[in-house]
């Protein structure tokens, strides 16, 4: 009689083998998934998560590290397009402050009736790229040139058009707010002609000698050149020119204060310049009660008014900075790497 397995035993053996193969397959699959998760986990922990950390929060709007890197790269590329040098070392703090100011301007825009249209975004970007001549987006040729330059620009910094528009839109709100706040700046203002002199010897005898010459001379510039030891002051004769109130806010009390104001041709109190280890003195040579503001001085005063507005409103809004040494170093590294990459590779895929 045959010792061959019965049909039932054969089927049982086949079934057991199938189950064993299934278990082996599952084990292999689990091992494969686990090994696959290692690089994915590493990417999430080391790449994705650091980008998503919050660098700035203004009310309900959060800006991640990625947002900040893109904002810095955007402004860096604009500077390069305009032929200006971009200081990476100070860009982080300036960009954080500018992001916060843009957001505050956006929050308070409705109080001043400010709006930004789509065409203004294109126009602002067009002008920032230096395409000033014969600007007309209604011309098909000009519009095509604009689109090509915009695609090239966005491609180089690797941000999409929505992000680009958001950056430009909020920067326009900031600029419009500055103009609105500047409406009350008088065109005609009191100006004073200011000189600066740098001294090491501030003995009574030396100061008395300088004061005597200031009183009798008709050329204060020559006295400044004669006694100042600061090469920068000597080259410029320590000449600040005609300045109104608000150009040098820290010294407004000295030049324009009522009780402590400096009198013409009088040597001021000494101000310590620790960086250069000298003492700075100031002299008013002349006063003009009604002089028209120069465009440069108007811009300086205008920016000062805007800064005061932001300082005041920043105390009223919920604003939090997520900046520490690790974040500072991480962002600077990302920006520098992106700069090197884009300088060496001009064939990136175009962002649609």
C-alpha positions in Angstrom: 0.0 0.0 0.0 1.3 3.6 -0.9 2.5 5.8 1.9 1.6 8.9 -0.3 -0.1 11.7 1.5 -3.8 11.9 1.4 -5.5 14.7 -0.6 -6.4 16.5 2.6 -2.8 16.5 3.8 -1.5 17.8 0.4 -4.0 20.7 0.5 -3.1 21.4 4.1 0.6 21.6 3.1 -0.1 23.9 0.2 -2.2 26.1 2.5 0.6 26.3 5.1 3.2 27.2 2.5 0.9 29.9 1.2 0.5 31.3 4.6 4.2 31.2 5.2 4.9 33.0 2.0 2.3 35.7 3.0 3.9 36.1 6.3 7.4 36.5 4.7 6.0 39.0 2.2 4.4 41.0 5.0 7.7 40.9 7.0 9.6 42.1 3.9 7.0 44.8 3.2 7.1 46.1 6.8 11.0 46.1 6.8 10.9 48.0 3.5 8.4 50.5 4.8 10.5 51.0 7.9 13.6 51.6 5.9 11.7 53.9 3.6 10.5 55.9 6.6 14.0 56.6 7.8 14.9 59.1 5.0 11.3 60.5 5.0 11.5 61.0 8.8 14.9 62.5 8.4 13.6 64.9 5.7 10.6 65.9 7.9 12.8 66.5 11.0 15.8 68.1 9.3 14.2 69.9 6.3 10.5 70.4 6.4 9.9 71.1 10.1 12.7 73.7 10.5 11.1 75.6 7.5 7.7 75.6 9.3 8.9 77.1 12.6 7.3 80.5 13.3 9.7 83.4 12.9 7.1 86.2 13.3 3.5 86.5 14.3 1.4 89.7 13.9 -2.2 89.2 15.2 -3.5 86.1 13.4 -0.9 86.1 10.6 2.1 83.9 11.1 5.4 84.0 9.1 7.5 80.9 9.0 11.2 80.6 8.5 10.5 79.7 4.9 8.5 83.0 4.5 11.3 85.0 5.9 13.9 83.3 3.6 11.7 84.0 0.6 11.3 87.6 1.7 15.0 88.1 2.1 15.8 86.5 -1.2 13.1 88.6 -2.9 14.7 91.8 -1.6 18.2 90.6 -2.3 17.4 89.8 -5.9 15.8 93.2 -6.3 18.9 94.9 -5.0 21.0 92.9 -7.4 18.7 93.9 -10.3 19.1 97.6 -9.3 22.9 97.2 -9.0 23.0 97.7 -5.2 25.0 95.7 -2.7 22.9 93.6 -0.4 24.2 93.1 3.2 23.2 89.6 4.3 24.6 90.2 7.8 21.9 92.8 8.7 19.2 91.6 6.3 17.6 89.2 8.8 16.7 91.8 11.4 15.7 94.4 8.8 13.5 91.9 7.0 11.8 90.9 10.2 11.1 94.5 11.1 9.9 95.3 7.5 7.6 92.2 7.5 6.1 93.4 10.8 5.7 96.9 9.5 4.1 95.8 6.3 1.6 93.7 8.2 0.8 96.5 10.6 0.3 98.9 7.6 -2.0 96.2 6.1 -4.0 95.9 9.3 -4.6 99.7 9.6 -5.1 100.3 5.9 -8.9 100.4 6.2 -8.7 103.2 8.8 -7.1 105.4 6.1 -9.2 104.1 3.2 -6.1 102.6 1.5 -6.5 99.9 -1.2 -4.1 98.2 -3.6 -5.2 97.1 -7.1 -3.7 94.4 -9.2 -2.4 96.8 -11.8 -0.5 98.7 -9.0 1.3 95.4 -8.1 2.5 94.9 -11.6 3.4 98.6 -12.0 5.4 98.6 -8.7 7.3 95.5 -9.7 7.9 96.8 -13.2 9.4 100.0 -11.7 11.5 98.1 -9.2 13.1 96.1 -12.0 14.2 99.4 -13.5 11.9 99.3 -16.6 11.1 103.0 -16.5 11.1 104.1 -20.1 7.9 104.0 -22.1 6.1 102.0 -19.5 2.7 100.9 -20.8 1.2 97.6 -19.7 -1.6 98.1 -22.3 1.0 97.6 -25.0 1.2 93.9 -26.0 5.0 94.2 -26.5 5.6 95.9 -23.2 3.3 93.4 -21.4 5.2 90.5 -22.9 8.6 91.9 -21.8 7.2 92.4 -18.4 5.9 88.8 -18.1 9.2 87.4 -19.3 11.2 89.5 -16.8 8.8 88.6 -14.0 9.0 84.8 -14.7 12.8 85.0 -14.9 12.9 86.9 -11.6 10.5 84.5 -9.8 12.4 81.6 -11.2 15.7 82.8 -9.9 14.4 83.2 -6.3 12.1 80.2 -6.6 8.9 81.7 -5.2 5.4 81.4 -6.8 3.4 84.3 -8.1 0.9 84.4 -5.2 3.8 84.9 -2.7 5.3 87.5 -5.0 2.0 89.4 -5.1 1.6 89.2 -1.4 5.0 90.7 -0.8 4.5 93.6 -3.2 0.9 94.2 -2.1 1.8 94.7 1.6 4.9 96.8 0.7 2.5 99.1 -1.3 0.2 99.4 1.8 3.3 100.5 3.8 4.3 103.1 1.1 0.7 104.4 0.8 0.5 104.7 4.6 3.7 106.7 4.6 2.3 109.1 2.0 -0.9 109.5 3.9 0.8 110.3 7.2 3.1 112.7 5.4 0.3 114.9 4.2 0.6 117.2 7.2 4.3 117.9 6.8 4.7 121.7 6.1 6.5 122.5 2.9 8.1 125.6 4.5 9.9 125.0 7.8 12.5 126.6 10.1 16.0 125.4 9.1 19.3 125.7 10.9 22.8 125.4 9.3 24.7 122.9 11.4 28.5 122.1 11.7 30.1 119.3 13.6 33.6 119.4 15.2 35.5 116.4 16.7 38.0 117.0 19.5 40.2 115.0 21.9 41.3 118.0 24.0 38.3 119.4 25.7 40.2 121.4 28.3 38.6 124.7 29.2 41.4 126.7 27.6 41.0 124.8 24.3 37.2 125.2 24.2 37.5 128.9 25.1 39.9 129.4 22.2 37.6 127.7 19.7 34.6 129.6 21.1 36.4 132.9 20.6 37.2 132.1 17.0 33.6 131.0 16.3 32.4 134.3 17.7 34.6 136.5 15.5 35.0 134.5 12.3 33.0 134.9 9.2 33.9 131.3 8.0 33.0 128.7 10.6 34.0 126.0 8.1 37.6 127.0 8.4 37.5 126.8 12.3 36.1 123.3 12.0 38.8 122.3 9.6 41.5 123.8 11.8 40.5 122.1 15.1 38.6 118.9 14.2 40.7 115.6 14.4 38.1 113.4 12.6 39.2 112.8 9.0 35.5 112.4 8.0 34.6 115.8 9.5 37.7 117.4 7.9 36.8 116.1 4.5 33.3 117.4 4.7 34.2 120.4 6.8 31.8 118.9 9.4 29.1 120.5 7.3 25.5 119.1 7.8 24.0 122.0 5.8 20.5 123.4 6.3 18.4 120.9 8.3 14.9 121.1 9.7 13.5 119.5 12.8 13.3 115.7 12.4 16.4 115.0 10.4 18.5 114.2 13.5 15.8 113.3 16.1 18.4 112.5 18.8 19.6 116.1 18.6 16.3 117.9 18.0 16.2 119.0 21.6 19.6 120.7 21.1 18.9 122.4 17.7 15.2 123.1 18.0 14.3 122.8 21.7 12.8 125.8 23.5 14.7 125.9 26.7 17.8 123.9 25.9 18.2 125.0 22.3 21.8 125.9 21.1 22.3 129.5 20.2 24.0 130.4 16.9 27.8 130.4 16.9 27.8 128.7 20.3 29.8 125.5 20.9 27.5 122.8 22.2 28.0 120.5 25.1 30.3 117.5 24.3 28.9 114.3 23.0 31.0 111.2 23.5 31.7 109.2 20.3 32.9 105.9 21.9 33.5 104.2 18.6 36.1 106.7 17.5 37.2 107.8 21.0 36.5 111.5 20.4 34.1 114.2 21.6 31.7 115.7 19.1 30.5 119.3 19.3 27.8 121.0 17.2 27.6 124.6 16.0 24.7 126.5 14.5 26.0 129.0 12.0 22.7 130.5 10.8 18.9 130.3 11.1 16.2 130.5 8.3 12.7 130.7 9.6 11.0 129.7 6.4 12.9 127.5 4.0 11.4 125.0 1.6 12.0 121.3 2.5 14.3 119.5 0.1 13.1 116.2 -1.4 15.7 114.3 0.6 14.7 115.9 3.9 11.0 115.4 3.2 11.7 111.6 2.7 13.7 111.4 6.0 11.0 113.2 8.0 8.3 111.2 6.3 10.0 107.9 7.2 10.5 109.1 10.8 6.7 109.8 11.1 6.0 106.3 9.7 8.5 104.8 12.2 6.8 106.5 15.1 3.4 105.2 13.8 4.7 101.6 13.8 6.3 102.0 17.2 3.0 103.2 18.6 0.9 100.5 16.9 3.3 97.7 17.7 2.4 98.2 21.4 -1.3 97.7 20.5 -1.2 94.6 18.3 -0.3 91.0 19.3 3.2 90.7 17.9 5.7 87.9 18.7 9.2 87.3 17.3 10.5 83.7 17.1 14.1 84.7 16.7 16.9 83.0 18.6 20.6 82.2 17.7 19.6 78.9 16.1 17.0 80.5 14.0 19.3 83.3 13.0 22.1 81.0 11.9 19.6 78.6 10.1 18.0 81.4 8.1 21.3 83.0 7.2 22.7 79.6 6.0 19.6 79.0 3.8 19.8 82.5 2.2 23.5 82.1 1.6 23.1 78.7 0.0 20.3 80.0 -2.1 22.4 82.9 -3.2 25.3 80.7 -4.2 23.0 78.2 -6.0 21.3 80.9 -8.0 24.5 82.7 -8.9 25.9 79.4 -10.3 22.8 78.0 -11.9 20.7 80.2 -14.2 18.8 77.4 -15.8 16.2 76.7 -13.2 12.8 75.4 -14.2 10.4 78.3 -14.8 7.6 78.7 -12.2 4.2 79.0 -13.9 
